């Protein structure tokens, strides 16, 4: 539980500080809005979509969907590193 709380705290700090460091202060509010919109929409849709997938296809299908979707942030992180020209090592 302590690790979860620490992770949540770090996420809260990084969510505000990382875009500022990567994209700069110009248009910070607009950038934060653009970054938050997909997260807010998916948070609103996810419970209903998850219930529908479980009802229609079963829990195993839901786990497959979640596992597949969990790779999306990794792909975006790789894309971000390539776009900013930073090395990963």
C-alpha positions, 0 to 999 in steps of 0.5 A: 500500500505504501508503494502504491501511494508513493507511485500515485504521488510521483504520478501526480508530480510528474503529470504536471512537471514532465510536460512543462520540461518537455514542451516548455512553458509556452502554451502549457495550459493548452498542452495540459488540456490536450494531454488530459482529454484522452485520459478523462474521456477513457475514464468516463467510457471505460466502466461501461465498455469493460462491462459490455466486453465482459458480458459479451465476450467473457473475462478472458477477453477483457484481460486480453483487451487490458493487456493489449491496451497497456502497451499503448503508453510504452509505444507513445513513450518510445515515440516521444523519445524519438521526437525529442531526440533523447537517448534511452540509455 
